[in-house]
Structures are given as structure tokens and as C-alpha cells.
Amino acid sequence: MRLSQVLLVIAAAMLAASDALSDSDVASISKGALPSGPSQRLLRTHHAYDTTADTEERAAPLERINSLAKKFDIDLKRAKEPGYMASINADVLERYQAALSKLHKKFKKKKEPLYSEDHF
């Protein structure tokens, strides 16, 4: 009988010490963490990114890519098939990739330098 009373007292003490019986509005919400506080400062900034077409990196026009592929006898519609690119001669494929890279560089927008002589 005494053992059950001791266990009951221990359980009541543990329950009183925990937040199990407290009101969640009062105990767990801190007044300092609310954004409506008078001295709340925003430490993080979220910059809007410029998504205009002028800032996007562009590749060569599709017509030019298609004409280049025709010069090397490559069917771009079949290029999505799993084994098609492996069936092309390695030398032809290497020359096509080099020419395609050169074509993309031709149409790539030149980036402004990170610094200029005027700043110094």
C-alpha cells in the first residue's frame, strides 16, 4: 500500500514539474520572439533576382544548331534515343561537339568584369 502511495507522489511531482499541464499560450510563447515587438530587427535580407531576358545566358539559335548537326549528318530528333549517340563515329562526334561549343561561345553574352580600373 505504501509503495503505491510513494509512486503516486513521484508521478504527481514529475507531472507538476513538466509542461504537460501548463497552458500553451502562456508557457511556451515568448514575448521577445514575436515579430510585433517594438525593437524587432530584421537581420536577413532577401534580394530580388533580376530575371529579365538581358541577364540570361543564351545559347545559339536552334536553327543554327540544326544546320550544324545536318553538316555532320547527325539527327537531333534521334539523339534522345539511348543508343543513338554511341552509334555515331567518335571522330565525327568529337568534331561536332567542338563546333557546337564554338557556336555557343559566339552567341554567349559577354559578362561585365567584376572590377574595373576606374574603381582604383
MOPAC internal coordinates of N, CA, C and O (Angstrom, degrees):
PM7 1SCF
backbone

  N    0.0000 0     0.00 0     0.00 0    0    0    0
  C    1.4395 1     0.00 0     0.00 0    1    0    0
  C    1.5244 1   110.37 1     0.00 0    2    1    0
  O    1.2310 1   120.69 1   137.57 1    3    2    1
  N    1.3236 1   116.29 1   -42.43 1    3    2    1
  C    1.4587 1   119.01 1  -179.04 1    5    3    2
  C    1.5268 1   110.98 1   -67.42 1    6    5    3
  O    1.2310 1   120.01 1   147.05 1    7    6    5
  N    1.3225 1   117.59 1   -32.95 1    7    6    5
  C    1.4613 1   121.48 1   179.86 1    9    7    6
  C    1.5253 1   110.82 1   -63.08 1   10    9    7
  O    1.2310 1   120.11 1   138.49 1   11   10    9
  N    1.3062 1   117.40 1   -41.51 1   11   10    9
  C    1.4633 1   120.07 1   179.18 1   13   11   10
  C    1.5267 1   111.22 1   -67.16 1   14   13   11
  O    1.2310 1   120.18 1   145.51 1   15   14   13
  N    1.3382 1   117.27 1   -34.49 1   15   14   13
  C    1.4652 1   120.06 1   178.30 1   17   15   14
  C    1.5329 1   110.53 1   -69.93 1   18   17   15
  O    1.2310 1   120.28 1   141.31 1   19   18   17
  N    1.3267 1   117.07 1   -38.69 1   19   18   17
  C    1.4642 1   121.15 1   178.37 1   21   19   18
  C    1.5264 1   109.88 1   -65.17 1   22   21   19
  O    1.2310 1   120.30 1   135.68 1   23   22   21
  N    1.3216 1   117.03 1   -44.32 1   23   22   21
  C    1.4606 1   120.75 1   178.59 1   25   23   22
  C    1.5266 1   111.30 1   -63.58 1   26   25   23
  O    1.2310 1   120.05 1   143.49 1   27   26   25
  N    1.3229 1   117.51 1   -36.51 1   27   26   25
  C    1.4624 1   121.76 1   178.08 1   29   27   26
  C    1.5287 1   110.80 1   -65.68 1   30   29   27
  O    1.2310 1   120.00 1   138.58 1   31   30   29
  N    1.3224 1   117.61 1   -41.42 1   31   30   29
  C    1.4632 1   121.60 1   178.63 1   33   31   30
  C    1.5281 1   110.31 1   -66.35 1   34   33   31
  O    1.2310 1   119.94 1   139.24 1   35   34   33
  N    1.3312 1   117.72 1   -40.76 1   35   34   33
  C    1.4675 1   121.59 1   178.80 1   37   35   34
  C    1.5285 1   110.26 1   -64.66 1   38   37   35
  O    1.2310 1   120.37 1   136.15 1   39   38   37
  N    1.3252 1   116.89 1   -43.85 1   39   38   37
  C    1.4648 1   120.66 1   179.45 1   41   39   38
  C    1.5232 1   111.03 1   -64.35 1   42   41   39
  O    1.2310 1   120.00 1   139.80 1   43   42   41
  N    1.3238 1   117.60 1   -40.20 1   43   42   41
  C    1.4644 1   121.10 1   179.00 1   45   43   42
  C    1.5227 1   110.95 1   -66.33 1   46   45   43
  O    1.2310 1   120.03 1   141.27 1   47   46   45
  N    1.3230 1   117.54 1   -38.73 1   47   46   45
  C    1.4604 1   120.92 1   179.04 1   49   47   46
  C    1.5305 1   110.94 1   -66.89 1   50   49   47
  O    1.2310 1   120.47 1   138.98 1   51   50   49
  N    1.3201 1   116.71 1   -41.02 1   51   50   49
  C    1.4685 1   120.17 1   178.96 1   53   51   50
  C    1.5254 1   111.09 1   -67.31 1   54   53   51
  O    1.2310 1   120.40 1   141.31 1   55   54   53
  N    1.3180 1   116.84 1   -38.69 1   55   54   53
  C    1.4550 1   121.20 1   179.48 1   57   55   54
  C    1.5245 1   111.03 1   -67.31 1   58   57   55
  O    1.2310 1   120.25 1   141.81 1   59   58   57
  N    1.3047 1   117.13 1   -38.19 1   59   58   57
  C    1.4646 1   121.14 1   179.43 1   61   59   58
  C    1.5290 1   111.03 1   -70.22 1   62   61   59
  O    1.2310 1   119.97 1   147.28 1   63   62   61
  N    1.3235 1   117.66 1   -32.72 1   63   62   61
  C    1.4591 1   121.15 1  -178.92 1   65   63   62
  C    1.5285 1   112.19 1   -77.38 1   66   65   63
  O    1.2310 1   120.01 1   156.84 1   67   66   65
  N    1.3199 1   117.59 1   -23.16 1   67   66   65
  C    1.4635 1   120.06 1  -178.83 1   69   67   66
  C    1.5235 1   110.33 1   -87.40 1   70   69   67
  O    1.2310 1   120.61 1    -5.67 1   71   70   69
  N    1.3198 1   116.45 1   174.33 1   71   70   69
  C    1.4623 1   122.08 1   179.22 1   73   71   70
  C    1.5242 1   111.77 1   -92.22 1   74   73   71
  O    1.2310 1   119.54 1  -163.38 1   75   74   73
  N    1.3012 1   118.48 1    16.62 1   75   74   73
  C    1.4516 1   121.49 1  -175.97 1   77   75   74
  C    1.5193 1   112.41 1   -66.84 1   78   77   75
  O    1.2310 1   119.34 1   146.44 1   79   78   77
  N    1.3068 1   118.87 1   -33.56 1   79   78   77
  C    1.4544 1   121.49 1  -177.44 1   81   79   78
  C    1.5230 1   113.37 1  -100.76 1   82   81   79
  O    1.2310 1   119.37 1   176.53 1   83   82   81
  N    1.3078 1   118.80 1    -3.47 1   83   82   81
  C    1.4627 1   119.94 1  -176.23 1   85   83   82
  C    1.5234 1   110.85 1   -79.87 1   86   85   83
  O    1.2310 1   120.97 1   -23.91 1   87   86   85
  N    1.3155 1   115.75 1   156.09 1   87   86   85
  C    1.4546 1   122.13 1   177.88 1   89   87   86
  C    1.5283 1   108.07 1   -74.83 1   90   89   87
  O    1.2310 1   119.93 1   -52.23 1   91   90   89
  N    1.3308 1   117.74 1   127.77 1   91   90   89
  C    1.4608 1   120.72 1  -174.46 1   93   91   90
  C    1.5209 1   112.45 1   -67.61 1   94   93   91
  O    1.2310 1   119.64 1   153.88 1   95   94   93
  N    1.3321 1   118.30 1   -26.12 1   95   94   93
  C    1.4587 1   119.91 1   179.95 1   97   95   94
  C    1.5232 1   111.56 1   -70.46 1   98   97   95
  O    1.2310 1   120.30 1   148.44 1   99   98   97
  N    1.3135 1   117.03 1   -31.56 1   99   98   97
  C    1.4560 1   120.48 1  -174.89 1  101   99   98
  C    1.5229 1   112.01 1   -92.39 1  102  101   99
  O    1.2310 1   119.88 1   135.63 1  103  102  101
  N    1.3169 1   117.84 1   -44.37 1  103  102  101
  C    1.4554 1   121.04 1  -169.45 1  105  103  102
  C    1.5253 1   113.90 1   -81.13 1  106  105  103
  O    1.2310 1   119.34 1   140.26 1  107  106  105
  N    1.3173 1   118.86 1   -39.74 1  107  106  105
  C    1.4569 1   119.10 1  -169.36 1  109  107  106
  C    1.5208 1   114.34 1  -100.54 1  110  109  107
  O    1.2310 1   119.02 1   170.86 1  111  110  109
  N    1.3185 1   119.48 1    -9.14 1  111  110  109
  C    1.4557 1   120.43 1  -179.22 1  113  111  110
  C    1.5202 1   109.01 1  -100.83 1  114  113  111
  O    1.2310 1   121.21 1   -58.73 1  115  114  113
  N    1.2943 1   115.30 1   121.27 1  115  114  113
  C    1.4559 1   120.71 1  -179.36 1  117  115  114
  C    1.5229 1   109.50 1   -91.07 1  118  117  115
  O    1.2310 1   120.21 1   -40.67 1  119  118  117
  N    1.2910 1   117.20 1   139.33 1  119  118  117
  C    1.4642 1   121.25 1   179.19 1  121  119  118
  C    1.5294 1   111.18 1   -70.12 1  122  121  119
  O    1.2310 1   119.83 1   150.69 1  123  122  121
  N    1.3153 1   117.93 1   -29.31 1  123  122  121
  C    1.4594 1   121.07 1  -178.00 1  125  123  122
  C    1.5150 1   113.13 1   -72.76 1  126  125  123
  O    1.2310 1   119.62 1   157.80 1  127  126  125
  N    1.3107 1   118.32 1   -22.20 1  127  126  125
  C    1.4504 1   121.01 1  -176.44 1  129  127  126
  C    1.5218 1   112.73 1   -89.27 1  130  129  127
  O    1.2310 1   119.74 1   174.11 1  131  130  129
  N    1.2949 1   118.11 1    -5.89 1  131  130  129
  C    1.4518 1   120.27 1  -178.85 1  133  131  130
  C    1.5254 1   110.50 1   -74.56 1  134  133  131
  O    1.2310 1   119.92 1   -42.60 1  135  134  133
  N    1.3281 1   117.75 1   137.40 1  135  134  133
  C    1.4616 1   119.67 1   179.98 1  137  135  134
  C    1.5240 1   113.24 1   -71.14 1  138  137  135
  O    1.2310 1   119.93 1   169.95 1  139  138  137
  N    1.3257 1   117.75 1   -10.05 1  139  138  137
  C    1.4594 1   119.81 1  -179.35 1  141  139  138
  C    1.5207 1   112.41 1   -85.62 1  142  141  139
  O    1.2310 1   120.06 1  -178.59 1  143  142  141
  N    1.3193 1   117.50 1     1.41 1  143  142  141
  C    1.4585 1   121.27 1   179.36 1  145  143  142
  C    1.5211 1   111.12 1   -63.13 1  146  145  143
  O    1.2310 1   119.52 1   -29.84 1  147  146  145
  N    1.3210 1   118.51 1   150.16 1  147  146  145
  C    1.4700 1   121.02 1  -174.91 1  149  147  146
  C    1.5213 1   114.38 1   -68.74 1  150  149  147
  O    1.2310 1   119.43 1   152.49 1  151  150  149
  N    1.3213 1   118.69 1   -27.51 1  151  150  149
  C    1.4646 1   119.74 1  -176.60 1  153  151  150
  C    1.5257 1   111.89 1  -112.33 1  154  153  151
  O    1.2310 1   120.16 1  -153.05 1  155  154  153
  N    1.3054 1   117.31 1    26.95 1  155  154  153
  C    1.4613 1   120.41 1  -179.63 1  157  155  154
  C    1.5277 1   109.44 1   -72.27 1  158  157  155
  O    1.2310 1   120.23 1   -56.66 1  159  158  157
  N    1.3284 1   117.17 1   123.34 1  159  158  157
  C    1.4559 1   121.35 1   179.30 1  161  159  158
  C    1.5162 1   109.19 1  -107.95 1  162  161  159
  O    1.2310 1   120.98 1   -36.13 1  163  162  161
  N    1.2977 1   115.74 1   143.87 1  163  162  161
  C    1.4531 1   120.44 1   175.35 1  165  163  162
  C    1.5199 1   108.20 1   -95.38 1  166  165  163
  O    1.2310 1   120.43 1   -64.04 1  167  166  165
  N    1.3013 1   116.78 1   115.96 1  167  166  165
  C    1.4544 1   120.80 1  -176.30 1  169  167  166
  C    1.5224 1   112.43 1   -93.94 1  170  169  167
  O    1.2310 1   120.18 1   159.66 1  171  170  169
  N    1.3020 1   117.26 1   -20.34 1  171  170  169
  C    1.4542 1   120.18 1   179.67 1  173  171  170
  C    1.5196 1   109.47 1  -101.99 1  174  173  171
  O    1.2310 1   121.33 1   -35.27 1  175  174  173
  N    1.3098 1   115.05 1   144.73 1  175  174  173
  C    1.4547 1   119.13 1   175.87 1  177  175  174
  C    1.5135 1   108.20 1  -119.01 1  178  177  175
  O    1.2310 1   121.20 1   -33.69 1  179  178  177
  N    1.2824 1   115.31 1   146.31 1  179  178  177
  C    1.4598 1   121.52 1   178.31 1  181  179  178
  C    1.5226 1   107.22 1  -117.90 1  182  181  179
  O    1.2310 1   121.07 1   -73.22 1  183  182  181
  N    1.3074 1   115.56 1   106.78 1  183  182  181
  C    1.4511 1   120.51 1  -177.60 1  185  183  182
  C    1.5211 1   109.54 1   -83.26 1  186  185  183
  O    1.2310 1   121.06 1   -42.09 1  187  186  185
  N    1.2939 1   115.58 1   137.91 1  187  186  185
  C    1.4616 1   120.45 1   175.40 1  189  187  186
  C    1.5222 1   107.97 1   -79.41 1  190  189  187
  O    1.2310 1   120.60 1   -47.94 1  191  190  189
  N    1.3056 1   116.46 1   132.06 1  191  190  189
  C    1.4507 1   120.78 1  -179.20 1  193  191  190
  C    1.5185 1   109.76 1   -89.97 1  194  193  191
  O    1.2310 1   121.38 1   -41.02 1  195  194  193
  N    1.3007 1   114.97 1   138.98 1  195  194  193
  C    1.4451 1   120.91 1   179.69 1  197  195  194
  C    1.5214 1   108.19 1   -80.72 1  198  197  195
  O    1.2310 1   120.48 1   -63.57 1  199  198  197
  N    1.3088 1   116.68 1   116.43 1  199  198  197
  C    1.4610 1   120.61 1  -176.84 1  201  199  198
  C    1.5184 1   111.57 1  -113.11 1  202  201  199
  O    1.2310 1   120.11 1  -151.11 1  203  202  201
  N    1.3030 1   117.40 1    28.89 1  203  202  201
  C    1.4566 1   119.41 1   179.12 1  205  203  202
  C    1.5213 1   109.83 1   -74.12 1  206  205  203
  O    1.2310 1   121.47 1   -17.64 1  207  206  205
  N    1.2997 1   114.80 1   162.36 1  207  206  205
  C    1.4622 1   120.16 1  -176.95 1  209  207  206
  C    1.5229 1   112.11 1   -66.58 1  210  209  207
  O    1.2310 1   119.85 1   155.81 1  211  210  209
  N    1.3261 1   117.90 1   -24.19 1  211  210  209
  C    1.4604 1   119.93 1  -178.89 1  213  211  210
  C    1.5175 1   112.47 1   -68.15 1  214  213  211
  O    1.2310 1   120.25 1   150.85 1  215  214  213
  N    1.3248 1   117.13 1   -29.15 1  215  214  213
  C    1.4551 1   119.57 1  -176.61 1  217  215  214
  C    1.5246 1   112.87 1   -91.79 1  218  217  215
  O    1.2310 1   119.94 1   170.79 1  219  218  217
  N    1.3166 1   117.71 1    -9.21 1  219  218  217
  C    1.4566 1   119.96 1  -179.35 1  221  219  218
  C    1.5239 1   110.07 1   -76.31 1  222  221  219
  O    1.2310 1   121.73 1   -33.70 1  223  222  221
  N    1.3076 1   114.29 1   146.30 1  223  222  221
  C    1.4515 1   118.95 1   176.77 1  225  223  222
  C    1.5216 1   107.56 1   -82.04 1  226  225  223
  O    1.2310 1   120.77 1   -50.60 1  227  226  225
  N    1.2932 1   116.13 1   129.40 1  227  226  225
  C    1.4587 1   120.87 1  -175.86 1  229  227  226
  C    1.5185 1   110.60 1  -110.30 1  230  229  227
  O    1.2310 1   121.67 1   -29.77 1  231  230  229
  N    1.3179 1   114.42 1   150.23 1  231  230  229
  C    1.4535 1   121.02 1   174.81 1  233  231  230
  C    1.5279 1   107.58 1  -105.44 1  234  233  231
  O    1.2310 1   121.01 1     2.06 1  235  234  233
  N    1.2853 1   115.67 1  -177.94 1  235  234  233
  C    1.4529 1   120.74 1   179.31 1  237  235  234
  C    1.5267 1   109.71 1   -67.23 1  238  237  235
  O    1.2310 1   120.19 1   -26.67 1  239  238  237
  N    1.3311 1   117.24 1   153.33 1  239  238  237
  C    1.4703 1   119.89 1   177.50 1  241  239  238
  C    1.5255 1   110.95 1   -62.22 1  242  241  239
  O    1.2310 1   121.31 1   -30.09 1  243  242  241
  N    1.3034 1   115.10 1   149.91 1  243  242  241
  C    1.4619 1   121.16 1  -175.91 1  245  243  242
  C    1.5298 1   111.71 1   -62.09 1  246  245  243
  O    1.2310 1   120.11 1   146.70 1  247  246  245
  N    1.3215 1   117.40 1   -33.30 1  247  246  245
  C    1.4687 1   120.03 1   179.57 1  249  247  246
  C    1.5273 1   110.77 1   -63.59 1  250  249  247
  O    1.2310 1   120.98 1   139.66 1  251  250  249
  N    1.3261 1   115.73 1   -40.34 1  251  250  249
  C    1.4686 1   119.53 1   179.61 1  253  251  250
  C    1.5293 1   110.75 1   -68.43 1  254  253  251
  O    1.2310 1   120.33 1   142.34 1  255  254  253
  N    1.3257 1   116.98 1   -37.66 1  255  254  253
  C    1.4685 1   120.64 1   178.66 1  257  255  254
  C    1.5244 1   109.96 1   -65.82 1  258  257  255
  O    1.2310 1   120.56 1   137.53 1  259  258  257
  N    1.3385 1   116.53 1   -42.47 1  259  258  257
  C    1.4665 1   120.20 1   179.10 1  261  259  258
  C    1.5276 1   111.57 1   -63.95 1  262  261  259
  O    1.2310 1   120.30 1   138.33 1  263  262  261
  N    1.3402 1   117.04 1   -41.67 1  263  262  261
  C    1.4696 1   118.95 1   179.78 1  265  263  262
  C    1.5314 1   111.09 1   -66.88 1  266  265  263
  O    1.2310 1   120.32 1   144.50 1  267  266  265
  N    1.3323 1   116.99 1   -35.50 1  267  266  265
  C    1.4614 1   120.20 1   176.96 1  269  267  266
  C    1.5295 1   110.52 1   -65.45 1  270  269  267
  O    1.2310 1   120.50 1   139.05 1  271  270  269
  N    1.3213 1   116.66 1   -40.95 1  271  270  269
  C    1.4651 1   120.12 1   178.90 1  273  271  270
  C    1.5233 1   110.89 1   -64.78 1  274  273  271
  O    1.2310 1   120.24 1   143.05 1  275  274  273
  N    1.3345 1   117.15 1   -36.95 1  275  274  273
  C    1.4667 1   120.11 1   178.75 1  277  275  274
  C    1.5245 1   111.05 1   -66.51 1  278  277  275
  O    1.2310 1   120.39 1   145.84 1  279  278  277
  N    1.3409 1   116.86 1   -34.16 1  279  278  277
  C    1.4677 1   119.91 1   178.02 1  281  279  278
  C    1.5239 1   111.19 1   -61.89 1  282  281  279
  O    1.2310 1   120.66 1   144.94 1  283  282  281
  N    1.3259 1   116.34 1   -35.06 1  283  282  281
  C    1.4645 1   120.91 1  -179.28 1  285  283  282
  C    1.5232 1   111.98 1   -95.78 1  286  285  283
  O    1.2310 1   120.29 1  -171.65 1  287  286  285
  N    1.3290 1   117.05 1     8.35 1  287  286  285
  C    1.4671 1   123.87 1   178.82 1  289  287  286
  C    1.5367 1   111.50 1    58.35 1  290  289  287
  O    1.2310 1   121.21 1  -132.21 1  291  290  289
  N    1.3359 1   115.29 1    47.79 1  291  290  289
  C    1.4643 1   122.01 1   178.35 1  293  291  290
  C    1.5181 1   108.16 1  -114.79 1  294  293  291
  O    1.2310 1   120.61 1   -50.66 1  295  294  293
  N    1.3289 1   116.44 1   129.34 1  295  294  293
  C    1.4637 1   121.90 1   178.73 1  297  295  294
  C    1.5300 1   108.39 1   -93.31 1  298  297  295
  O    1.2310 1   120.56 1   -71.90 1  299  298  297
  N    1.3371 1   116.54 1   108.10 1  299  298  297
  C    1.4661 1   119.98 1  -176.73 1  301  299  298
  C    1.5257 1   112.61 1   -69.50 1  302  301  299
  O    1.2310 1   120.05 1   155.30 1  303  302  301
  N    1.3308 1   117.52 1   -24.70 1  303  302  301
  C    1.4704 1   119.39 1   177.65 1  305  303  302
  C    1.5297 1   110.55 1   -69.34 1  306  305  303
  O    1.2310 1   120.62 1   145.46 1  307  306  305
  N    1.3115 1   116.42 1   -34.54 1  307  306  305
  C    1.4606 1   120.11 1   178.76 1  309  307  306
  C    1.5240 1   112.35 1   -84.36 1  310  309  307
  O    1.2310 1   119.88 1   170.97 1  311  310  309
  N    1.3272 1   117.83 1    -9.03 1  311  310  309
  C    1.4677 1   121.41 1  -176.75 1  313  311  310
  C    1.5203 1   112.14 1   -64.49 1  314  313  311
  O    1.2310 1   119.89 1   158.70 1  315  314  313
  N    1.3264 1   117.81 1   -21.30 1  315  314  313
  C    1.4643 1   120.88 1   178.50 1  317  315  314
  C    1.5255 1   112.27 1   -76.52 1  318  317  315
  O    1.2310 1   120.50 1   162.86 1  319  318  317
  N    1.3197 1   116.64 1   -17.14 1  319  318  317
  C    1.4647 1   120.23 1   178.93 1  321  319  318
  C    1.5269 1   109.02 1   -68.65 1  322  321  319
  O    1.2310 1   120.12 1   -36.58 1  323  322  321
  N    1.3339 1   117.38 1   143.42 1  323  322  321
  C    1.4682 1   120.82 1  -173.08 1  325  323  322
  C    1.5298 1   116.06 1   -56.86 1  326  325  323
  O    1.2310 1   118.99 1   138.58 1  327  326  325
  N    1.3017 1   119.53 1   -41.42 1  327  326  325
  C    1.4589 1   119.59 1  -173.52 1  329  327  326
  C    1.5125 1   115.03 1  -102.54 1  330  329  327
  O    1.2310 1   120.07 1  -176.97 1  331  330  329
  N    1.3281 1   117.47 1     3.03 1  331  330  329
  C    1.4684 1   119.15 1  -173.64 1  333  331  330
  C    1.5244 1   112.39 1   -66.70 1  334  333  331
  O    1.2310 1   119.71 1   131.35 1  335  334  333
  N    1.2990 1   118.16 1   -48.65 1  335  334  333
  C    1.4689 1   120.44 1  -177.33 1  337  335  334
  C    1.5327 1   111.48 1   -64.87 1  338  337  335
  O    1.2310 1   120.29 1   151.05 1  339  338  337
  N    1.3176 1   117.06 1   -28.95 1  339  338  337
  C    1.4676 1   119.97 1   177.83 1  341  339  338
  C    1.5263 1   111.05 1   -72.85 1  342  341  339
  O    1.2310 1   120.41 1   157.18 1  343  342  341
  N    1.3355 1   116.82 1   -22.82 1  343  342  341
  C    1.4620 1   119.52 1  -178.97 1  345  343  342
  C    1.5323 1   112.68 1   -81.66 1  346  345  343
  O    1.2310 1   120.14 1   168.51 1  347  346  345
  N    1.3242 1   117.34 1   -11.49 1  347  346  345
  C    1.4684 1   120.92 1   179.79 1  349  347  346
  C    1.5300 1   108.86 1   -81.47 1  350  349  347
  O    1.2310 1   120.78 1   -36.05 1  351  350  349
  N    1.3210 1   116.12 1   143.95 1  351  350  349
  C    1.4574 1   122.09 1   178.28 1  353  351  350
  C    1.5337 1   108.93 1   -57.03 1  354  353  351
  O    1.2310 1   120.11 1   -44.89 1  355  354  353
  N    1.3157 1   117.40 1   135.11 1  355  354  353
  C    1.4652 1   122.31 1  -175.30 1  357  355  354
  C    1.5234 1   111.78 1   -62.51 1  358  357  355
  O    1.2310 1   119.99 1   142.78 1  359  358  357
  N    1.3397 1   117.62 1   -37.22 1  359  358  357
  C    1.4609 1   120.69 1   179.69 1  361  359  358
  C    1.5317 1   110.89 1   -66.98 1  362  361  359
  O    1.2310 1   120.61 1   137.43 1  363  362  361
  N    1.3238 1   116.44 1   -42.57 1  363  362  361
  C    1.4681 1   121.11 1   178.64 1  365  363  362
  C    1.5223 1   110.02 1   -64.66 1  366  365  363
  O    1.2310 1   120.57 1   137.25 1  367  366  365
  N    1.3110 1   116.51 1   -42.75 1  367  366  365
  C    1.4613 1   120.88 1  -179.52 1  369  367  366
  C    1.5310 1   111.01 1   -65.02 1  370  369  367
  O    1.2310 1   120.26 1   140.74 1  371  370  369
  N    1.3162 1   117.11 1   -39.26 1  371  370  369
  C    1.4654 1   120.65 1   179.13 1  373  371  370
  C    1.5285 1   111.09 1   -66.31 1  374  373  371
  O    1.2310 1   120.29 1   138.48 1  375  374  373
  N    1.3330 1   117.05 1   -41.52 1  375  374  373
  C    1.4666 1   120.06 1   177.97 1  377  375  374
  C    1.5296 1   111.00 1   -67.28 1  378  377  375
  O    1.2310 1   120.28 1   142.14 1  379  378  377
  N    1.3348 1   117.07 1   -37.86 1  379  378  377
  C    1.4715 1   120.57 1   177.68 1  381  379  378
  C    1.5294 1   110.56 1   -64.28 1  382  381  379
  O    1.2310 1   120.37 1   136.48 1  383  382  381
  N    1.3191 1   116.90 1   -43.52 1  383  382  381
  C    1.4677 1   119.89 1  -179.65 1  385  383  382
  C    1.5284 1   111.34 1   -64.83 1  386  385  383
  O    1.2310 1   119.94 1   142.11 1  387  386  385
  N    1.3182 1   117.73 1   -37.89 1  387  386  385
  C    1.4663 1   120.84 1   177.49 1  389  387  386
  C    1.5283 1   110.75 1   -66.00 1  390  389  387
  O    1.2310 1   120.50 1   137.43 1  391  390  389
  N    1.3351 1   116.65 1   -42.57 1  391  390  389
  C    1.4664 1   120.27 1   179.07 1  393  391  390
  C    1.5262 1   110.94 1   -67.43 1  394  393  391
  O    1.2310 1   120.09 1   142.83 1  395  394  393
  N    1.3233 1   117.44 1   -37.17 1  395  394  393
  C    1.4636 1   121.34 1   178.48 1  397  395  394
  C    1.5222 1   110.57 1   -67.24 1  398  397  395
  O    1.2310 1   120.37 1   140.63 1  399  398  397
  N    1.3114 1   116.90 1   -39.37 1  399  398  397
  C    1.4603 1   120.81 1   177.41 1  401  399  398
  C    1.5279 1   110.72 1   -64.06 1  402  401  399
  O    1.2310 1   120.68 1   138.18 1  403  402  401
  N    1.3229 1   116.30 1   -41.82 1  403  402  401
  C    1.4616 1   120.55 1   178.24 1  405  403  402
  C    1.5318 1   110.58 1   -64.42 1  406  405  403
  O    1.2310 1   120.41 1   141.71 1  407  406  405
  N    1.3249 1   116.82 1   -38.29 1  407  406  405
  C    1.4638 1   121.35 1   178.57 1  409  407  406
  C    1.5268 1   111.17 1   -65.59 1  410  409  407
  O    1.2310 1   120.32 1   137.78 1  411  410  409
  N    1.3188 1   116.99 1   -42.22 1  411  410  409
  C    1.4685 1   120.43 1   178.54 1  413  411  410
  C    1.5306 1   110.92 1   -64.96 1  414  413  411
  O    1.2310 1   120.12 1   140.57 1  415  414  413
  N    1.3162 1   117.38 1   -39.43 1  415  414  413
  C    1.4706 1   120.39 1   178.96 1  417  415  414
  C    1.5233 1   111.35 1   -63.94 1  418  417  415
  O    1.2310 1   120.87 1   147.71 1  419  418  417
  N    1.3172 1   115.93 1   -32.29 1  419  418  417
  C    1.4547 1   120.15 1   179.94 1  421  419  418
  C    1.5322 1   111.30 1   -64.85 1  422  421  419
  O    1.2310 1   120.27 1   144.56 1  423  422  421
  N    1.3276 1   117.09 1   -35.44 1  423  422  421
  C    1.4598 1   121.42 1  -177.07 1  425  423  422
  C    1.5227 1   113.33 1   -97.42 1  426  425  423
  O    1.2310 1   119.89 1   178.50 1  427  426  425
  N    1.3034 1   117.82 1    -1.50 1  427  426  425
  C    1.4603 1   121.37 1  -179.37 1  429  427  426
  C    1.5233 1   109.65 1   -73.09 1  430  429  427
  O    1.2310 1   120.77 1   -43.39 1  431  430  429
  N    1.3181 1   116.13 1   136.61 1  431  430  429
  C    1.4584 1   120.99 1  -179.65 1  433  431  430
  C    1.5260 1   108.90 1   -73.23 1  434  433  431
  O    1.2310 1   121.00 1   -43.33 1  435  434  433
  N    1.3027 1   115.69 1   136.67 1  435  434  433
  C    1.4578 1   120.03 1   178.11 1  437  435  434
  C    1.5207 1   108.82 1   -75.20 1  438  437  435
  O    1.2310 1   120.52 1   -50.53 1  439  438  437
  N    1.3153 1   116.61 1   129.47 1  439  438  437
  C    1.4610 1   121.24 1   179.96 1  441  439  438
  C    1.5204 1   109.86 1   -84.45 1  442  441  439
  O    1.2310 1   121.69 1   -31.92 1  443  442  441
  N    1.3257 1   114.38 1   148.08 1  443  442  441
  C    1.4542 1   119.15 1   176.01 1  445  443  442
  C    1.5259 1   108.59 1   -72.16 1  446  445  443
  O    1.2310 1   120.00 1   -33.85 1  447  446  445
  N    1.3270 1   117.60 1   146.15 1  447  446  445
  C    1.4671 1   118.94 1   178.91 1  449  447  446
  C    1.5240 1   110.81 1   -66.79 1  450  449  447
  O    1.2310 1   120.77 1   -26.81 1  451  450  449
  N    1.3157 1   116.13 1   153.19 1  451  450  449
  C    1.4569 1   120.79 1  -179.51 1  453  451  450
  C    1.5212 1   111.67 1   -68.21 1  454  453  451
  O    1.2310 1   120.15 1   151.94 1  455  454  453
  N    1.2998 1   117.31 1   -28.06 1  455  454  453
  C    1.4638 1   121.17 1   176.87 1  457  455  454
  C    1.5198 1   107.76 1  -141.27 1  458  457  455
  O    1.2310 1   121.27 1   -18.92 1  459  458  457
  N    1.2952 1   115.18 1   161.08 1  459  458  457
  C    1.4608 1   119.13 1   177.21 1  461  459  458
  C    1.5243 1   108.79 1  -134.02 1  462  461  459
  O    1.2310 1   121.15 1   -13.40 1  463  462  461
  N    1.3033 1   115.41 1   166.60 1  463  462  461
  C    1.4630 1   121.20 1  -178.85 1  465  463  462
  C    1.5266 1   111.37 1   -66.63 1  466  465  463
  O    1.2310 1   120.03 1   157.27 1  467  466  465
  N    1.3307 1   117.55 1   -22.73 1  467  466  465
  C    1.4626 1   121.59 1  -177.19 1  469  467  466
  C    1.5194 1   112.50 1   -67.45 1  470  469  467
  O    1.2310 1   120.08 1   155.18 1  471  470  469
  N    1.3112 1   117.46 1   -24.82 1  471  470  469
  C    1.4611 1   120.65 1  -176.31 1  473  471  470
  C    1.5227 1   113.11 1   -77.70 1  474  473  471
  O    1.2310 1   120.00 1   165.65 1  475  474  473
  N    1.3190 1   117.61 1   -14.35 1  475  474  473
  C    1.4585 1   119.70 1  -175.36 1  477  475  474
  C    1.4851 1   112.58 1   -98.57 1  478  477  475
  O    1.2310 1   120.10 1   180.00 1  479  478  477

